[in-house]
């Protein structure tokens, strides 16, 4: 599938475009700003964009009012069509956020319930007790997502709800020719609904990609042939930055062996999870890392390990943002993209990843592992790549059987001779393509 050979780029549209947090109802075609960034995305090597919510909502996008209309703060459906057409022309696929677990209090069906109560034709679209009360003193109780009552949980066992959501997806494909969906809080979704969604999407477009947000648990519950193609790899997200901050590479390699290693009990070998070092919900990686020299290295590890790498807008040049300052601080509007040494490095990683059979599909095997260094193998029948990371401020010489005499670094194109050991300079990373 195309997604397995792609480098994703995440944009949080309401923040990226500088929209007001509260929906002020004032129309503005801010979404067209994305077109201005296409040359930057092409240069970066991105070939798929994941857009966080952009449908009409109360505030932050995850509290939708209407699943079939672009948020007025961003523009019109025609404006977004113009954006999608330009992205597709540039060879960049489009993946939207599908927020199907809950809607906002401003959702038209919920507003009808508040107005007409037991007489509302939409009362069974939600989980409602007319004998209770809500935090908003509505004179009725309803289930909110994890206690957040601005997020009204949808009844995914109700056929009318299911049809509304599936019809919305059909509209998105028809109007904008989207290529996939990222399912918000997928771990909360009714499994039968996910199966329905998969079958529906398969019927709409060949190779339509479904990735789910999963924070914990067994990803196989949703990532399988009948449901999702992929999920967010939050286990390795934590392991990536923690391994560098604690100078303990054993942590991330242990997770990768658990997920993709050669043992029979490995959980996800052959699957393609979405890899990331930050996103719209967590502090920026440049803020989290204690040693800024590790910034290029964590991206090398993210692009070299099994999975689909995803870069969060602005982080490619080292933008900072701290979760403790609130979500808006993580979702800013940058006047224009920046370019520096980190951006240039990520571009090289992206090109190496997209053009390597081993990095896209290879098995995982640990070769050398210390607290501050790791070397692991990615291997298919066509290609073999060794990924080497030295997180130390001192040089390190690795002595191991590389299985070949010479190699080419997929990042720089330079030749490497394994004779006499492999010296890793301070804060260095390599993707060595070995002769079979």
N, C-alpha and C positions, 0 to 999 in steps of 0.2 A: 504493500500500500504506500501511496505517496507520502503519508505522514511519517512513516518510519525512516524516510530518507530526507527529512526536512529539518530546518532550523526555524523555530517559532519565535515570534516577537509579540509580547503582550502590551496592549494599549487599554488603559482605563479611560474611555472616551470623555465622560463628564469632567474628569480632572484634566486630562490631556488637552481638552478644548477650552478650558477655563470657564466652564458653565457654573452658574450660581448653585450652591448646595441645595437650597429649597427650590422647588419647581415654581418659578414665577409666572409661568404661562406666556412669557414673551418669546415669540418666535425668532430664532437666529440660526443661520446655517453654519454653525461652528464646525460641524463634522467635516466640512470641506478642507479643513486644516490638514487632515490626513494626507491629502493629495500632495501637499507641499513637502511632505516627508518621504515620499516614494523614492526619490533619488538617494536619500540617505539609507533607506532600507535595502535598496538594490546594492549599493556599495558595501553595506554591512554583510551581505550574503544571506539575508532573510528570504525565505520563500513561503512563509505562512504567517498570517496575523491572527492572533486570538484577541477579539474585542470583548472586554468586560461589558456589562449590560448597557444597552443604548436605547431600550424601549421606554415609552412614556412611563414615568414613575413619580413617586412622591418626593424622594430626595436623592439617595445614592445609587439608584438603579436596580437594586435587589428588591425593592418594594414596588413592583410594577402596577400600573393602572390599566395598561392596554398593551397586549402582546403583539399587536399588528400595526403599531404606529411608532415611528422613531420619536424619541423625546423632543418636544418642542424646543427645548434649550439647545438641541444639537442640529435641528433642521427638519427636513421632510423625508419621506420615503424616497422621493426622487433624488434628493441630495445624496442619500446613502447609496443609491444605485450608481450615481456618478462616481462615488468613491470606489465601490466594488468593481465597476467596469475598469477603472484606472489601475487598480491593484491586479486584477486578472490579466490585463494587458501587459503588465510588468512581470507576469509569471508568479504572482504572490497569491496563495490561496487564502480564503476567508473563513474563519471559524467564529461563531457567535456564542455568547453565554446564554444557555437555556436555564432560566430560573423557574423550574417546574414544581418545586416543593411548596412554595408559598408565593403570595402576591402581596401588594401593599393595601393599606386601609382605603386608599383611593381607587382600588380596582373596581370597575363598574359593577361587577356582580356583588361584591361585598357592600358597596354603597346601597344597592337595591335591598339587601337584607337589613341594613340599618334602618332604612326608610319603611319597609313593608313587613319586617319581622316574619312571623309565621306564614304570612301570605306571599312572601317572595318566592318566585319560581327558582331562585338560585340558592335557597336555604340549604340544600343538600350538597352544594359545591364545597362546603366547608364543614368543620367539626364544631357544631354550635349547640349550646344549651341555653334555651330562652329563659330558664329559671335562674340563671346566674348573672354575674356582672363582670365587666372587664376592668383593666387598669384605666381605661379611658371613660369609664362610667357610661357604657353604652346601654345598660339595662339588659344585657345578654353576655354570656361567656362564650369565647371561642378559643380554639387551640392556636397558639402562636409558635413560631419556630424557636425551640430551645428557650422558651420564656420571653422571647422578644415579640411583643404584641403589635408592633408596627409591621410585622411580617405574618400575615394571616395564612395558616396552613391550608393548602388545597386538599380536597378529598380525591385522591387519585384512584379511588375505587368507583367513582361516579362517571358513568359513560359520557355524560355531557361535558364534563371537565376534560376528559381524555380527548374527546373529539375536538374541543376548542383548541387544545394545545397542539394536537397533530395537524389541525387545519392551519394553525399559525406557522408551524414548521414548513408546511407545503407552500404557504405564502412567501416565506423567506427564500425558499429555493426558487420559486417562480419569479419573484421580483428582483432578487439580487444574485441568484445562482451561487449561494453559499456552499461551502465545501465540507462543513462539519459543525459540531456543537460541543461545547464544554458544559457539562451538567453541574450546576451549582449544588452543593451539599448532596452529592450523589448517594452518599452513605445513608441518607434519610429517605430516599425514594422507594416507593413500592416496587418490588422486583418484577411483578407482572406488568406494571406500566413501562418499565425499562425495556422489557422484551417487546412490548407493543411498539415502543418508540423505535427500537432497532429494526424491526420488520418494516415499519413505515418508511424509515429513512433509506433502507436498502432498496425499497421500491421507487423512491424518488430520484436517486442519483447513484451511479456506480461509484464505489470507493468513498462513500460518505463517511466521514470520520467522527466517532463518538469517544470523548474522553471525559471521565468523571472526576469530580473533586472528592478525594478520599483522604482522610486524615490519619486513620488508624485501622487496625483489623486486617483481615485477609483480603487483599485486592482481588483474589480469584472469585470472590462472591459476585462481583460485578463485571470483572474483565474476563470474558469468555466468548465463545463463538455465537452465543445467543443474545448477548447483552452489549457490553462496551468493548471497544478496541484497546482502550488504555485508561489509566488513571494517574492522578498526580502522585508523585513519589515523595510523600512527606517524610517517610522514614529516612531517606537519604538526604533530604533537604537539611534535616537537623544534623545528620552525621557529617555532612560536608563542612559546615562552618565550625562545628564543635571540634572536628579533627584538627583543623588548623589552629584554632584558639587554644586548645589544650596541648598542641603538638603531640597528638596521638593518632597517627594514621591507621592504627589498628581498628578504630571505631568505624570509619567509613568502609574499610575493606571488609570487616566482619559483616556489615550490612549487605554489601555487594555480593559476598560469598553466600550469604543466607538467601538472597534473592535470585542470583543468577549463576552461582558457582557450579562446579562439575558434579557435586554429589547428587544422589538419587532423591534426597529430601528437599532439594532446592525448590523454592516456591514459584518463581516467575521466569525460569529459563525459557527463552524464545518469545517472551512478551516484551512490549515496548512501552514502558511507563514514561510519563512526562517529567523530565528532570529540570530543576530550577534552583537558583541560589537566592532568589527573592521574588516577591510578587506584590500585589496590591494590598495584601492582608498582613504582611510582616515587614519588619525593619529592613531597609536597604542593606545589601551585603557590604557596601563600603562603610556603613555605620557599625555593622556587627563585628567585622574583622578587627582584631586588635593590632595586627601588623599589616599595613597597607601593601607591603611587598608580596603578601599572599593573594592579593586580588587577581592578578593574571593566573595564578596557579589554581585557584578554586574554579575558575572558568574552564581551564584545561581539564581538570578532573571531571567537571560536569559534562563537557563535550566528549571526553574519552570513555566514560563509563557507559554501560548499556542504557539505552533510553533515547528520548526525543528532547533535545535541549531547547529551553525557552528562555529568552532574555526579556526582562521587564524594561519598558521604555525609560530612558535616562540612565539606567544602571550601566549601559555599555560605555559610558564615559566616566563612571564613578560617582554619580549623583548620590547624595546622602538623604536619609529620612529615618526618623525614629518613631516607632510605633507608640511609644509612651506620650508622644505629642498629638496623638489622635490620627485616625485614618486619613483625613484630608492632607496631612503632612506627607503621606506616602503616595499621594495621587496629585502631584502638582501639574501646572501648565508651564512647559518650557517654551520660550519664545521661538527657539529654533534648535535643531539638533547640534550637538557639539562633536568634535572629533579630536582624539588625542591618542596616546600610545596604547591605552587599554582598548579603545575602539578598534584600532588597527590590529591588535592582537586577537580580539574576538572575531574579526573578519577572517583572519588566517585560520582560526579554529573552525569557523563555519564552513569555509571552503574545504578544509580537510575532512570534516565530518560528512558533508554531503556527497563527497566523491570517493568515499572509502566503503567498500563492501563489508570489511571487518568491523569498522566503527558503527555501521548501520545495523548489521545482523550478527556480528560475531559472538561466540561464547565468551565466558569470562573465567580467567584463571589467575590467581595471585602468583607472582614469580619472586619478588623481593619485597620484604616488609619490615620496616623499623618504625620507631616512633615518628621520625621526621622524613622518611622516604618511603615511596612505594613504587613498584614496577608491576604492572599486570598485563596480561595478554588478552587480546581480542582476536578471534580466529574463526574464519569460515573456510570452505573448500577452496575459495578463490584467493584469499588474502590473509595475511597474518600481520598484526600490528602490536607493538609493545608500547604501552603508555608509561612514561617515567616522570615522576614528580620528586623534586627535592625542595622541601619546605624549610630547610635549615639555612642559616646565614653563612655556613661554612660549606666548602666543596665536599663531595662524597663520591667515593669510587665504589661502584657496585661490581662484584665478581659473581657471575652466574653464567650458565650455559644458555646463550641466546638462541642456539639452534641455527645460527647463520653467521657468516663472517662480516658481511656488510649490510647496511640498511640505509634507507632514505627517510629523512625527517619530513613527514607530511605537512608540518607547519611551515618550515623554512625552505624545504627542498634540498637541504644540505645532506651530504653523505656522512655516514657514521660507521667507523670500524670498531667492532667489538673485541678485537684482539687486545689483550693486556688489561681488560676490565673497562667499564664504562664510567667515565668521570662526569658527574653531574655538578655543574657550577652552582653557587648559591642561588636560591630562589629560581629554579629552572624547571622547565617542562618540555617533554619531547613526545612526538608520536612517530616511533620508528617503524617503518614498513619493511619487514624482513623478506628476504628471498625464501620461497617455500622450500 
